Structures are given as structure tokens and as C-alpha cells.
């Protein structure tokens, strides 16, 4: 069972092999200095994942720290490459800011720990130790966002139709709703899924791991255009 931890600053880590992927030199140096001060062995650092992989020279680190402005698509792409090409390496994301829903999505996509820039010196070493021990660590203020709120029947219907490529107007016609009502349901559903666009929502829904428990695939199979008697 995965644990969620908000590490204390006084946690002491054993020396762990850590690699750092960061584009900005000053930021990369700050992260490396914090890790070294905590007794970690920083044996690879680079601005790109390709450069980092070359520096690792076939020896995967225990953890890779990815430094980014936000948990955006680029940062998540780097995390995915780490997962597929550095087998067994944990991933920690250091970012300037992140909403609770963004933290949740980052965890779903393979990030093991999230550290905000303001907390680098205080908690980064502890977070690296936690994720290398097989746990997940997020900032305490973002933990509530990890709980996915349940989608309503109507939200599931509308999202199922979104995956077929229908517009809001077309969805409204199929479900006998006003287009403004469809937009309202979509806005609520996007917030629950932690996405901001139809494309991102469809990506989550169609992903076997992330979308399997949403209950939307069943509606898609049954024909989401039909108007169920219990839909509100």
C-alpha cells in the first residue's frame, strides 16, 4: 500500500545516488547543493533527459530529481521517460508552484514526490529518502487534492460523449440539455479529474490505468446518447 507522507525537516537520509535534471543552471546548482549537504551522492546532472541518461552511463540512480516551473506536459514527459528508461529509479518533482489537482495528476503519471521551491533546503533530502523507501510524498497543503471526487451520472455521460469527439452543442442535443448546462457539467468534471481541456480529459478517460475506475467506459459501451431515467 502506497503511503502519503509530509516529511519533517529533521529526517536524516542515508547516502543515496541521485541524478538531477534541470534546465536552469542556478536552480540546478541549488538543488544539487541541498542534496549534497544532506549526504546524497549526486553523480549525474544535466538540462535534458537525454544528457542525463548519457551521464548515468547505464547505472540507474536511486532517484531522479526533475526541476520544472510547474507539473506541465513537458515535465510529465520527462518523468515518463525516467520510468521507462531508468528502471527502478524513483522520481521527485521540484517546482515553483503546483495546485492540488496538478499534484494529483503528477502522482498518477509516475511522480513519487513533489517539493516546492521554497522547501528545497528544508525537505528535499527527506523526500528523496521517503520515495527511495517506496513511499509517496506530497506537500501537506496539497494532500486533500489527492482524493478524487466522484463523478455524477450526468458528468460521466457527457465525458463519454466528449471522447467520441462531439461538440457541446451536439452533446446537448443528444442528452436533451441546454448547451450552457453541458458546459457547467464539463467544468465540474474537469475540476474533479484535474484537467483543463477536452483533450486532457479524453486522455485520462481512455488511459486503462487512470480511467478504469471512473465508470465512464461502461457508459460508453452502453451508449451514452440514451437518456437514462435517473440522470439529473
KADAGI-V414960 format. One record per residue. RES is the residue in three letters. OMEGA is omega as a letter, one per 40 degrees, with the letter a starting at -180 (none if undefined). NEAR is the number of other C-alpha atoms within 12 Angstrom. Layout:
res=RES omega=OMEGA near=NEAR
res=RES omega=OMEGA near=NEAR
This chain:
res=UNK omega=a near=6
res=UNK omega=i near=14
res=UNK omega=i near=17
res=UNK omega=a near=26
res=UNK omega=i near=29
res=UNK omega=a near=29
res=UNK omega=i near=30
res=UNK omega=a near=22
res=UNK omega=a near=18
res=UNK omega=i near=16
res=UNK omega=a near=19
res=UNK omega=a near=23
res=UNK omega=i near=28
res=UNK omega=i near=22
res=UNK omega=a near=23
res=UNK omega=i near=31
res=UNK omega=a near=32
res=UNK omega=i near=43
res=UNK omega=a near=44
res=UNK omega=i near=51
res=UNK omega=a near=41
res=UNK omega=a near=35
res=UNK omega=a near=25
res=UNK omega=a near=19
res=UNK omega=a near=17
res=UNK omega=i near=13
res=UNK omega=i near=28
res=UNK omega=i near=30
res=UNK omega=i near=23
res=UNK omega=i near=24
res=UNK omega=a near=44
res=UNK omega=i near=36
res=UNK omega=i near=23
res=UNK omega=i near=29
res=UNK omega=a near=38
res=UNK omega=i near=26
res=UNK omega=i near=24
res=UNK omega=i near=31
res=UNK omega=i near=22
res=UNK omega=i near=33
res=UNK omega=i near=27
res=UNK omega=a near=34
res=UNK omega=i near=29
res=UNK omega=i near=33
res=UNK omega=a near=38
res=UNK omega=a near=29
res=UNK omega=a near=28
res=UNK omega=i near=30
res=UNK omega=i near=34
res=UNK omega=i near=20
res=UNK omega=i near=19
res=UNK omega=i near=33
res=UNK omega=i near=31
res=UNK omega=a near=20
res=UNK omega=a near=23
res=UNK omega=i near=29
res=UNK omega=i near=16
res=UNK omega=i near=13
res=UNK omega=a near=21
res=UNK omega=i near=28
res=UNK omega=i near=35
res=UNK omega=a near=35
res=UNK omega=i near=46
res=UNK omega=i near=55
res=UNK omega=i near=52
res=UNK omega=a near=52
res=UNK omega=a near=46
res=UNK omega=i near=35
res=UNK omega=i near=23
res=UNK omega=i near=26
res=UNK omega=a near=39
res=UNK omega=a near=29
res=UNK omega=i near=18
res=UNK omega=i near=20
res=UNK omega=i near=34
res=UNK omega=i near=33
res=UNK omega=i near=21
res=UNK omega=i near=38
res=UNK omega=i near=40
res=UNK omega=i near=27
res=UNK omega=i near=27
res=UNK omega=a near=38
res=UNK omega=a near=27
res=UNK omega=a near=19
res=UNK omega=i near=24
res=UNK omega=a near=28
res=UNK omega=i near=20
res=UNK omega=a near=21
res=UNK omega=i near=35
res=UNK omega=a near=43
res=UNK omega=i near=48
res=UNK omega=i near=52
res=UNK omega=i near=49
res=UNK omega=a near=48
res=UNK omega=a near=35
res=UNK omega=i near=21
res=UNK omega=i near=25
res=UNK omega=i near=29
res=UNK omega=a near=27
res=UNK omega=i near=29
res=UNK omega=i near=30
res=UNK omega=i near=35
res=UNK omega=i near=43
res=UNK omega=a near=36
res=UNK omega=i near=38
res=UNK omega=i near=43
res=UNK omega=i near=36
res=UNK omega=a near=27
res=UNK omega=i near=32
res=UNK omega=i near=33
res=UNK omega=a near=41
res=UNK omega=a near=45
res=UNK omega=i near=51
res=UNK omega=i near=55
res=UNK omega=i near=46
res=UNK omega=a near=34
res=UNK omega=a near=27
res=UNK omega=a near=18
res=UNK omega=a near=27
res=UNK omega=a near=34
res=UNK omega=a near=25
res=UNK omega=a near=25
res=UNK omega=a near=37
res=UNK omega=a near=50
res=UNK omega=i near=45
res=UNK omega=i near=40
res=UNK omega=i near=50
res=UNK omega=i near=55
res=UNK omega=a near=39
res=UNK omega=a near=35
res=UNK omega=i near=40
res=UNK omega=i near=31
res=UNK omega=i near=24
res=UNK omega=i near=24
res=UNK omega=i near=27
res=UNK omega=a near=38
res=UNK omega=i near=43
res=UNK omega=i near=45
res=UNK omega=a near=37
res=UNK omega=a near=23
res=UNK omega=a near=20
res=UNK omega=a near=28
res=UNK omega=a near=26
res=UNK omega=a near=18
res=UNK omega=i near=25
res=UNK omega=i near=27
res=UNK omega=a near=20
res=UNK omega=i near=24
res=UNK omega=a near=19
res=UNK omega=i near=19
res=UNK omega=i near=26
res=UNK omega=i near=21
res=UNK omega=a near=24
res=UNK omega=i near=36
res=UNK omega=i near=36
res=UNK omega=i near=39
res=UNK omega=a near=40
res=UNK omega=i near=50
res=UNK omega=i near=48
res=UNK omega=i near=40
res=UNK omega=i near=37
res=UNK omega=a near=38
res=UNK omega=i near=30
res=UNK omega=i near=26
res=UNK omega=a near=17
res=UNK omega=i near=22
res=UNK omega=i near=21
res=UNK omega=a near=29
res=UNK omega=i near=21
res=UNK omega=i near=21
res=UNK omega=i near=34
res=UNK omega=i near=28
res=UNK omega=a near=21
res=UNK omega=a near=24
res=UNK omega=i near=29
res=UNK omega=a near=22
res=UNK omega=i near=24
res=UNK omega=a near=17
res=UNK omega=i near=20
res=UNK omega=i near=16
res=UNK omega=i near=22
res=UNK omega=i near=31
res=UNK omega=a near=26
res=UNK omega=i near=19
res=UNK omega=i near=29
res=UNK omega=i near=36
res=UNK omega=i near=24
res=UNK omega=a near=26
res=UNK omega=i near=37
res=UNK omega=i near=32
res=UNK omega=i near=29
res=UNK omega=a near=30
res=UNK omega=a near=39
res=UNK omega=i near=35
res=UNK omega=a near=30
res=UNK omega=a near=22
res=UNK omega=i near=21
res=UNK omega=a near=29
res=UNK omega=a near=17
res=UNK omega=i near=25
res=UNK omega=i near=36
res=UNK omega=i near=31
res=UNK omega=i near=26
res=UNK omega=a near=33
res=UNK omega=a near=35
res=UNK omega=i near=24
res=UNK omega=a near=19
res=UNK omega=a near=15
res=UNK omega=a near=14
res=UNK omega=a near=27
res=UNK omega=a near=26
res=UNK omega=a near=15
res=UNK omega=a near=19
res=UNK omega=a near=31
res=UNK omega=a near=26
res=UNK omega=a near=36
res=UNK omega=i near=27
res=UNK omega=i near=19
res=UNK omega=i near=25
res=UNK omega=a near=23
res=UNK omega=a near=15
res=UNK omega=a near=16
res=UNK omega=a near=20
res=UNK omega=a near=31
res=UNK omega=i near=28
res=UNK omega=a near=22
res=UNK omega=a near=22
res=UNK omega=a near=18
res=UNK omega=a near=9
res=UNK omega=a near=10
res=UNK omega=a near=18
res=UNK omega=none near=16
